[in-house]
Amino acid sequence: MKEIKLTRGFVAQVDDEDYEYLNQFHWYPQKGHNTYYAKRKIFHNGTQDTILMHRDIMNTPKDMEVDHRDHDGLNNQKSNLRNCTHRQNQINKIVISSSPYRGVTWVLKRKKWKIKARIKVYGRGIHLGYFRTEEMAALAYNEAAKKYFGEFAVLNII
């Protein structure tokens, strides 16, 4: 693993085999929703385009996206990247909730933890039930996530 220096003191991690090619360009950090990404500008035919380092590394087709498994947009090692659909990329995004566990919320009326009906499969919310403990709800979420999202599932650590 090697580091590519970006502007403003940032660095991007890349595989040794990609370092020479990527290091010839001037990269800068760009704030995304929850992380930074490495970008560069190119000019052709009188227009300016932006190239994302992770898309360059993965040679991502225009109709696909790149998912960072660890959510760190500057970790551009191939073991951390995978080409995916928009839907698959959304499955792996960070979600903020009332619980430290993904997909789990407190239901005051029932005085129970429930699995939030936010597990969506092709736009359809799926309610997984109510549970006595937050941990039980998180485990139920994990099982559903594995079933519906496969390798893109983000599991709770309990």
N, CA, C and O of each residue as an XYZ file, in Angstrom:
632
protein
N       0.844     -1.176      0.000
C       0.000      0.000      0.000
C       0.888      1.238      0.000
O       1.894      1.303      0.707
N       0.489      2.228     -0.818
C       1.210      3.498     -0.871
C       0.210      4.632     -0.712
O      -0.998      4.448     -0.865
N       0.739      5.807     -0.402
C      -0.111      6.974     -0.228
C       0.150      7.996     -1.327
O       1.297      8.301     -1.653
N      -0.930      8.516     -1.889
C      -0.869      9.602     -2.868
C      -1.186     10.893     -2.111
O      -2.216     10.987     -1.445
N      -0.308     11.878     -2.214
C      -0.554     13.152     -1.540
C      -1.591     13.949     -2.317
O      -1.506     14.101     -3.536
N      -2.573     14.452     -1.577
C      -3.597     15.336     -2.128
C      -3.319     16.743     -1.610
O      -2.422     16.924     -0.786
N      -4.045     17.712     -2.060
C      -3.903     19.062     -1.532
C      -4.423     19.108     -0.096
O      -5.080     18.170      0.356
N      -4.134     20.183      0.615
C      -4.604     20.444      1.984
C      -4.175     19.381      2.989
O      -4.824     19.212      4.021
N      -3.086     18.660      2.703
C      -2.550     17.696      3.658
C      -3.242     16.343      3.686
O      -2.904     15.510      4.526
N      -4.193     16.096      2.803
C      -4.877     14.810      2.735
C      -4.033     13.799      1.960
O      -3.170     14.177      1.167
N      -4.288     12.513      2.196
C      -3.655     11.441      1.424
C      -4.706     10.409      1.061
O      -5.692     10.233      1.776
N      -4.489      9.730     -0.051
C      -5.333      8.613     -0.475
C      -4.469      7.363     -0.487
O      -3.322      7.397     -0.932
N      -5.018      6.271     -0.003
C      -4.296      4.993     -0.008
C      -4.617      4.256     -1.307
O      -5.775      4.160     -1.716
N      -3.573      3.740     -1.941
C      -3.734      2.976     -3.189
C      -2.820      1.752     -3.162
O      -1.878      1.687     -2.372
N      -3.102      0.806     -4.015
C      -2.249     -0.365     -4.143
C      -0.937      0.033     -4.816
O      -0.893      0.976     -5.605
N       0.126     -0.696     -4.495
C       1.447     -0.428     -5.076
C       1.390     -0.397     -6.604
O       2.027      0.446     -7.235
N       0.633     -1.309     -7.190
C       0.572     -1.426     -8.653
C      -0.088     -0.222     -9.324
O       0.132      0.007    -10.514
N      -0.888      0.549     -8.595
C      -1.575      1.714     -9.158
C      -0.850      3.030     -8.870
O      -1.192      4.064     -9.444
N       0.130      2.996     -8.002
C       0.772      4.216     -7.513
C       1.399      5.060     -8.631
O       1.115      6.254     -8.724
N       2.233      4.471     -9.466
C       2.946      5.242    -10.500
C       1.973      5.953    -11.430
O       2.144      7.138    -11.719
N       0.968      5.249    -11.894
C      -0.016      5.855    -12.804
C      -0.748      7.005    -12.112
O      -0.844      8.095    -12.676
N      -1.259      6.786    -10.917
C      -2.072      7.787    -10.227
C      -1.255      8.981     -9.744
O      -1.757     10.105     -9.715
N      -0.024      8.750     -9.371
C       0.807      9.804     -8.798
C       1.240     10.852     -9.825
O       1.775     11.892     -9.441
N       1.027     10.612    -11.093
C       1.402     11.590    -12.110
C       0.397     12.751    -12.209
O       0.670     13.757    -12.863
N      -0.754     12.603    -11.560
C      -1.798     13.623    -11.634
C      -1.851     14.451    -10.355
O      -1.332     14.048     -9.314
N      -2.482     15.605    -10.452
C      -2.689     16.499     -9.309
C      -4.073     16.191     -8.729
O      -5.087     16.496     -9.356
N      -4.120     15.593     -7.547
C      -5.373     15.179     -6.906
C      -5.713     16.127     -5.764
O      -4.825     16.688     -5.122
N      -6.991     16.295     -5.521
C      -7.448     17.115     -4.402
C      -8.596     16.407     -3.687
O      -9.298     15.600     -4.297
N      -8.797     16.701     -2.392
C      -9.902     16.075     -1.661
C     -11.199     16.850     -1.890
O     -11.198     18.079     -1.957
N     -12.287     16.124     -2.005
C     -13.608     16.742     -2.135
C     -14.524     16.109     -1.098
O     -14.647     14.885     -1.041
N     -15.168     16.935     -0.275
C     -16.046     16.427      0.775
C     -17.297     15.844      0.147
O     -17.990     16.511     -0.622
N     -17.583     14.579      0.487
C     -18.832     13.953      0.103
C     -19.796     14.042      1.271
O     -19.613     14.884      2.150
N     -20.807     13.207      1.307
C     -21.802     13.245      2.374
C     -21.188     12.869      3.720
O     -21.371     13.587      4.704
N     -20.462     11.752      3.775
C     -19.879     11.277      5.040
C     -18.370     11.081      4.982
O     -17.774     10.629      5.960
N     -17.745     11.409      3.868
C     -16.324     11.150      3.715
C     -15.740     12.086      2.664
O     -16.467     12.865      2.048
N     -14.451     12.011      2.464
C     -13.779     12.741      1.391
C     -13.454     11.772      0.263
O     -13.278     10.576      0.492
N     -13.375     12.297     -0.959
C     -12.982     11.519     -2.124
C     -11.846     12.241     -2.832
O     -11.761     13.467     -2.776
N     -10.967     11.486     -3.501
C      -9.872     12.070     -4.276
C     -10.361     12.313     -5.700
O     -10.921     11.426     -6.344
N     -10.133     13.550     -6.180
C     -10.587     13.935     -7.516
C      -9.483     14.674     -8.243
O      -8.547     15.195     -7.635
N      -9.615     14.706     -9.551
C      -8.751     15.536    -10.386
C      -9.582     16.069    -11.537
O     -10.646     15.536    -11.851
N      -9.089     17.117    -12.155
C      -9.800     17.720    -13.285
C      -9.039     17.423    -14.567
O      -7.810     17.355    -14.592
N      -9.813     17.251    -15.626
C      -9.209     17.127    -16.954
C      -9.956     18.077    -17.893
O     -11.129     18.388    -17.687
N      -9.261     18.518    -18.905
C      -9.849     19.411    -19.895
C      -9.734     18.752    -21.261
O      -8.657     18.306    -21.659
N     -10.855     18.696    -21.975
C     -10.818     18.223    -23.356
C     -11.994     18.824    -24.122
O     -13.084     19.000    -23.577
N     -11.755     19.131    -25.379
C     -12.761     19.751    -26.249
C     -13.363     21.006    -25.614
O     -14.553     21.271    -25.782
N     -12.553     21.779    -24.890
C     -13.015     23.020    -24.291
C     -13.890     22.866    -23.063
O     -14.451     23.846    -22.574
N     -14.014     21.656    -22.564
C     -14.823     21.457    -21.355
C     -13.961     20.854    -20.259
O     -12.918     20.253    -20.515
N     -14.429     21.034    -19.031
C     -13.730     20.500    -17.864
C     -14.530     19.326    -17.306
O     -15.745     19.429    -17.137
N     -13.872     18.237    -17.026
C     -14.497     17.083    -16.398
C     -13.765     16.758    -15.106
O     -12.604     17.127    -14.926
N     -14.448     16.072    -14.218
C     -13.853     15.629    -12.963
C     -13.702     14.118    -13.011
O     -14.618     13.402    -13.414
N     -12.540     13.644    -12.597
C     -12.266     12.213    -12.521
C     -12.125     11.839    -11.047
O     -11.313     12.422    -10.330
N     -12.905     10.881    -10.607
C     -12.777     10.355     -9.247
C     -11.740      9.244     -9.250
O     -11.776      8.361    -10.107
N     -10.819      9.284     -8.300
C      -9.741      8.300     -8.253
C     -10.276      6.873     -8.192
O      -9.768      5.999     -8.895
N     -11.278      6.624     -7.374
C     -11.778      5.258     -7.230
C     -12.405      4.741     -8.528
O     -12.299      3.551     -8.825
N     -13.051      5.606     -9.302
C     -13.620      5.190    -10.590
C     -12.502      4.913    -11.605
O     -12.602      3.992    -12.415
N     -11.436      5.724    -11.549
C     -10.292      5.539    -12.437
C      -9.626      4.189    -12.159
O      -9.294      3.449    -13.086
N      -9.438      3.881    -10.896
C      -8.790      2.626    -10.500
C      -9.613      1.416    -10.945
O      -9.070      0.442    -11.465
N     -10.929      1.490    -10.735
C     -11.801      0.348    -11.010
C     -12.319      0.322    -12.448
O     -13.040     -0.600    -12.830
N     -11.955      1.335    -13.249
C     -12.423      1.401    -14.634
C     -13.948      1.203    -14.677
O     -14.466      0.377    -15.428
N     -14.633      1.976    -13.859
C     -16.067      1.808    -13.649
C     -16.868      2.285    -14.856
O     -16.678      3.408    -15.322
N     -17.766      1.435    -15.366
C     -18.645      1.865    -16.469
C     -19.539      3.029    -16.036
O     -19.825      3.174    -14.848
N     -19.980      3.853    -16.977
C     -20.769      5.046    -16.661
C     -22.061      4.733    -15.926
O     -22.533      5.555    -15.141
N     -22.644      3.565    -16.161
C     -23.919      3.231    -15.522
C     -23.743      2.530    -14.175
O     -24.716      2.047    -13.597
N     -22.518      2.472    -13.676
C     -22.233      1.816    -12.395
C     -21.622      2.830    -11.422
O     -21.238      3.934    -11.808
N     -21.545      2.426    -10.160
C     -20.913      3.223     -9.119
C     -19.824      2.388     -8.462
O     -19.701      1.194     -8.738
N     -19.032      3.013     -7.590
C     -18.005      2.302     -6.827
C     -18.371      2.385     -5.356
O     -18.639      3.468     -4.835
N     -18.382      1.248     -4.693
C     -18.657      1.173     -3.263
C     -17.343      1.028     -2.513
O     -16.501      0.208     -2.879
N     -17.167      1.828     -1.459
C     -16.025      1.689     -0.553
C     -16.512      0.837      0.611
O     -17.337      1.288      1.406
N     -16.020     -0.368      0.718
C     -16.497     -1.302      1.743
C     -16.416     -0.706      3.148
O     -17.321     -0.906      3.959
N     -15.333      0.027      3.439
C     -15.133      0.559      4.799
C     -15.644      1.993      4.971
O     -15.418      2.603      6.016
N     -16.325      2.531      3.969
C     -16.900      3.883      3.982
C     -15.862      4.997      3.948
O     -16.225      6.166      4.080
N     -14.592      4.676      3.777
C     -13.531      5.682      3.712
C     -13.238      5.967      2.240
O     -12.625      5.153      1.550
N     -13.683      7.130      1.770
C     -13.531      7.498      0.364
C     -12.104      7.718     -0.081
O     -11.847      7.833     -1.279
N     -11.154      7.780      0.862
C      -9.745      7.931      0.503
C      -8.980      6.617      0.601
O      -7.778      6.584      0.337
N      -9.650      5.544      0.972
C      -9.034      4.212      0.952
C      -9.366      3.599     -0.402
O     -10.397      2.946     -0.563
N      -8.493      3.815     -1.364
C      -8.729      3.377     -2.732
C      -7.908      2.147     -3.107
O      -7.483      1.998     -4.252
N      -7.693      1.278     -2.141
C      -7.075     -0.013     -2.433
C      -8.152     -0.907     -3.045
O      -9.304     -0.873     -2.612
N      -7.795     -1.684     -4.023
C      -8.784     -2.503     -4.733
C      -9.545     -3.446     -3.814
O     -10.701     -3.770     -4.085
N      -8.916     -3.891     -2.732
C      -9.610     -4.778     -1.792
C     -10.744     -4.057     -1.071
O     -11.611     -4.708     -0.488
N     -10.754     -2.729     -1.098
C     -11.796     -1.939     -0.452
C     -12.853     -1.442     -1.436
O     -13.866     -0.881     -1.020
N     -12.629     -1.640     -2.726
C     -13.512     -1.105     -3.760
C     -14.238     -2.219     -4.500
O     -13.717     -3.322     -4.670
N     -15.454     -1.903     -4.935
C     -16.188     -2.842     -5.798
C     -17.155     -2.041     -6.656
O     -17.838     -1.143     -6.163
N     -17.210     -2.371     -7.945
C     -18.195     -1.769     -8.827
C     -19.560     -2.318     -8.454
O     -19.695     -3.495     -8.121
N     -20.571     -1.462     -8.512
C     -21.899     -1.883     -8.086
C     -22.965     -1.001     -8.725
O     -22.663      0.002     -9.370
N     -24.199     -1.394     -8.532
C     -25.325     -0.572     -8.962
C     -25.566      0.509     -7.906
O     -25.005      0.455     -6.812
N     -26.398      1.477     -8.243
C     -26.753      2.520     -7.266
C     -27.443      1.880     -6.066
O     -27.170      2.253     -4.925
N     -28.322      0.934     -6.309
C     -29.036      0.251     -5.225
C     -28.068     -0.435     -4.270
O     -28.207     -0.316     -3.053
N     -27.089     -1.151     -4.815
C     -26.112     -1.833     -3.970
C     -25.290     -0.829     -3.171
O     -24.971     -1.082     -2.009
N     -24.946      0.295     -3.770
C     -24.170      1.310     -3.073
C     -24.985      1.912     -1.923
O     -24.431      2.206     -0.864
N     -26.273      2.094     -2.118
C     -27.129      2.643     -1.068
C     -27.274      1.684      0.113
O     -27.439      2.126      1.250
N     -27.214      0.402     -0.141
C     -27.312     -0.592      0.936
C     -26.169     -0.406      1.925
O     -26.358     -0.576      3.129
N     -24.989     -0.060      1.429
C     -23.801      0.047      2.266
C     -23.589      1.443      2.847
O     -22.525      1.705      3.409
N     -24.563      2.351      2.732
C     -24.343      3.697      3.261
C     -24.546      3.730      4.775
O     -25.210      2.868      5.351
N     -23.959      4.741      5.398
C     -24.071      4.927      6.847
C     -25.431      5.556      7.148
O     -25.831      6.529      6.508
N     -26.135      4.989      8.126
C     -27.454      5.482      8.510
C     -27.410      5.919      9.973
O     -26.868      5.211     10.821
N     -27.979      7.082     10.263
C     -28.051      7.596     11.627
C     -29.413      7.227     12.203
O     -30.434      7.394     11.536
N     -29.437      6.722     13.447
C     -30.695      6.316     14.072
C     -30.631      6.543     15.571
O     -29.603      6.968     16.098
N     -31.743      6.255     16.265
C     -31.791      6.426     17.717
C     -31.019      5.334     18.453
O     -30.817      5.426     19.663
N     -30.600      4.329     17.750
C     -29.848      3.223     18.318
C     -28.461      3.184     17.684
O     -28.292      3.616     16.544
N     -27.480      2.678     18.401
C     -26.178      2.511     17.751
C     -26.197      1.375     16.727
O     -25.247      1.216     15.960
N     -27.262      0.595     16.712
C     -27.377     -0.526     15.780
C     -28.160     -0.119     14.535
O     -29.149      0.610     14.609
N     -27.699     -0.599     13.419
C     -28.323     -0.307     12.131
C     -29.719     -0.930     12.071
O     -29.907     -2.096     12.420
N     -30.699     -0.129     11.621
C     -32.045     -0.626     11.412
C     -32.888     -0.763     12.662
O     -34.005     -1.275     12.588
N     -32.392     -0.321     13.813
C     -33.092     -0.518     15.085
C     -33.553      0.828     15.638
O     -32.771      1.777     15.708
N     -34.834      0.906     16.033
C     -35.350      2.122     16.659
C     -36.212      1.756     17.865
O     -36.729      0.642     17.949
N     -36.364      2.697     18.797
C     -37.191      2.514     19.994
C     -38.620      2.914     19.657
O     -38.849      3.964     19.056
N     -39.585      2.075     20.044
C     -40.992      2.381     19.825
C     -41.608      2.693     21.184
O     -41.869      1.792     21.981
N     -41.833      3.966     21.435
C     -42.302      4.413     22.741
C     -43.664      3.815     23.097
O     -43.868      3.388     24.233
N     -44.599      3.780     22.141
C     -45.945      3.264     22.422
C     -45.912      1.828     22.923
O     -46.649      1.464     23.840
N     -45.061      1.021     22.323
C     -44.979     -0.389     22.691
C     -43.925     -0.647     23.754
O     -43.854     -1.741     24.315
N     -43.106      0.362     24.029
C     -41.985      0.227     24.963
C     -41.106     -0.972     24.598
O     -40.715     -1.762     25.457
N     -40.811     -1.085     23.309
C     -39.979     -2.165     22.792
C     -39.086     -1.615     21.684
O     -39.387     -0.612     21.037
N     -37.992     -2.314     21.501
C     -37.146     -2.021     20.344
C     -37.764     -2.728     19.160
O     -38.257     -3.849     19.290
N     -37.743     -2.096     18.027
C     -38.267     -2.749     16.835
C     -37.254     -2.618     15.709
O     -36.369     -1.763     15.738
N     -37.402     -3.469     14.735
C     -36.626     -3.311     13.516
C     -37.354     -2.264     12.682
O     -38.527     -2.420     12.344
N     -36.661     -1.239     12.372
C     -37.234     -0.165     11.583
C     -37.612     -0.705     10.204
O     -36.837     -1.445      9.597
N     -38.760     -0.352      9.719
C     -39.204     -0.809      8.400
C     -38.453     -0.063      7.306
O     -39.061      0.443      6.362
N     -37.150      0.005      7.432
C     -36.331      0.701      6.452
C     -35.496     -0.268      5.643
O     -34.780      0.139      4.728
N     -35.580     -1.540      5.970
C     -34.946     -2.493      5.065
C     -35.831     -2.500      3.841
O     -36.984     -2.927      3.891
N     -35.291     -2.033      2.763
C     -36.086     -1.958      1.547
C     -35.526     -2.897      0.509
O     -34.323     -2.918      0.246
N     -36.396     -3.658     -0.064
C     -36.035     -4.544     -1.156
C     -36.840     -4.081     -2.354
O     -38.062     -4.227     -2.389
N     -36.143     -3.517     -3.343
C     -36.781     -2.948     -4.525
C     -37.874     -1.958     -4.138
O     -38.974     -1.988     -4.690
N     -37.559     -1.068     -3.171
C     -38.453      0.000     -2.780
C     -39.559     -0.391     -1.808
O     -40.361      0.460     -1.422
N     -39.620     -1.632     -1.411
C     -40.674     -2.098     -0.507
C     -40.098     -2.280      0.892
O     -39.158     -3.051      1.084
N     -40.662     -1.571      1.870
C     -40.205     -1.694      3.251
C     -40.664     -3.016      3.849
O     -41.772     -3.479      3.582
N     -39.810     -3.609      4.650
C     -40.137     -4.878      5.291
C     -40.025     -4.727      6.802
O     -38.958     -4.411      7.328
N     -41.144     -4.956      7.497
C     -41.176     -4.904      8.962
C     -40.785     -6.283      9.486
O     -41.358     -7.296      9.087
N     -39.810     -6.308     10.376
C     -39.298     -7.592     10.868
C     -39.766     -7.946     12.271
O     -39.487     -9.046     12.750
N     -40.461     -7.053     12.932
C     -41.007     -7.397     14.231
C     -40.534     -6.505     15.355
O     -39.735     -5.590     15.155
N     -41.053     -6.793     16.571
C     -40.694     -6.077     17.785
C     -39.897     -7.005     18.693
O     -40.112     -8.217     18.696
N     -38.973     -6.429     19.468
C     -38.070     -7.238     20.279
C     -37.909     -6.631     21.664
O     -38.032     -5.418     21.836
N     -37.637     -7.469     22.642
C     -37.477     -6.995     24.014
C     -36.185     -6.229     24.226
O     -36.128     -5.320     25.054
N     -35.158     -6.588     23.491
C     -33.878     -5.899     23.673
C     -33.371     -5.355     22.342
O     -33.696     -5.857     21.267
N     -32.580     -4.330     22.461
C     -31.950     -3.713     21.297
C     -31.072     -4.724     20.554
O     -31.035     -4.748     19.324
N     -30.368     -5.557     21.327
C     -29.461     -6.545     20.729
C     -30.221     -7.600     19.936
O     -29.768     -8.022     18.872
N     -31.379     -8.031     20.447
C     -32.194     -9.017     19.719
C     -32.687     -8.421     18.392
O     -32.711     -9.101     17.366
N     -33.074     -7.160     18.429
C     -33.524     -6.481     17.216
C     -32.378     -6.365     16.215
O     -32.568     -6.560     15.014
N     -31.188     -6.046     16.720
C     -30.016     -5.913     15.845
C     -29.658     -7.250     15.190
O     -29.284     -7.284     14.017
N     -29.769     -8.338     15.935
C     -29.493     -9.667     15.366
C     -30.505    -10.015     14.280
O     -30.144    -10.588     13.252
N     -31.781     -9.668     14.508
C     -32.810     -9.924     13.495
C     -32.527     -9.113     12.234
O     -32.700     -9.604     11.118
N     -32.092     -7.868     12.418
C     -31.729     -7.047     11.270
C     -30.584     -7.700     10.486
O     -30.619     -7.756      9.257
N     -29.580     -8.188     11.201
C     -28.436     -8.819     10.546
C     -28.876     -9.975      9.654
O     -28.415    -10.099      8.520
N     -29.762    -10.814     10.163
C     -30.233    -11.966      9.381
C     -30.957    -11.513      8.121
O     -30.737    -12.065      7.043
N     -31.819    -10.511      8.253
C     -32.546    -10.006      7.091
C     -31.588     -9.349      6.092
O     -31.731     -9.528      4.883
N     -30.625     -8.598      6.593
C     -29.667     -7.928      5.716
C     -28.868     -8.948      4.907
O     -28.653     -8.757      3.710
N     -28.425    -10.033      5.555
C     -27.686    -11.082      4.829
C     -28.561    -11.693      3.746
O     -28.110    -11.922      2.624
N     -29.817    -11.955      4.091
C     -30.748    -12.580      3.147
C     -30.998    -11.693      1.927
O     -30.945    -12.167      0.792
N     -31.268    -10.411      2.160
C     -31.676     -9.530      1.070
C     -30.526     -8.828      0.361
O     -30.634     -8.527     -0.828
N     -29.417     -8.557      1.071
C     -28.361     -7.747      0.498
C     -27.068     -8.503      0.209
O     -26.170     -7.956     -0.429
N     -26.957     -9.732      0.661
C     -25.774    -10.542      0.370
C     -24.477     -9.868      0.773
O     -24.347     -9.381      1.896
N     -23.515     -9.838     -0.142
C     -22.182     -9.308      0.176
C     -22.185     -7.815      0.492
O     -21.217     -7.312      1.063
N     -23.255     -7.092      0.133
C     -23.313     -5.658      0.415
C     -23.929     -5.356      1.778
O     -23.976     -4.197      2.190
N     -24.398     -6.379      2.478
C     -25.018     -6.177      3.782
C     -24.019     -5.553      4.761
O     -22.868     -5.980      4.859
N     -24.487     -4.540      5.475
C     -23.701     -3.952      6.554
C     -24.298     -4.483      7.836
O     -25.444     -4.175      8.166
N     -23.532     -5.279      8.563
C     -24.047     -5.957      9.744
C     -23.698     -5.204     11.016
O     -22.665     -4.544     11.119
N     -24.596     -5.330     11.974
C     -24.341     -4.769     13.301
C     -23.303     -5.621     14.021
O     -23.314     -6.846     13.906
N     -22.424     -4.987     14.749
C     -21.462     -5.701     15.593
C     -22.019     -5.669     17.006
O     -22.185     -4.604     17.599
N     -22.303     -6.837     17.529
C     -22.965     -6.936     18.829
C     -22.018     -7.572     19.831
O     -22.379     -7.750     20.995
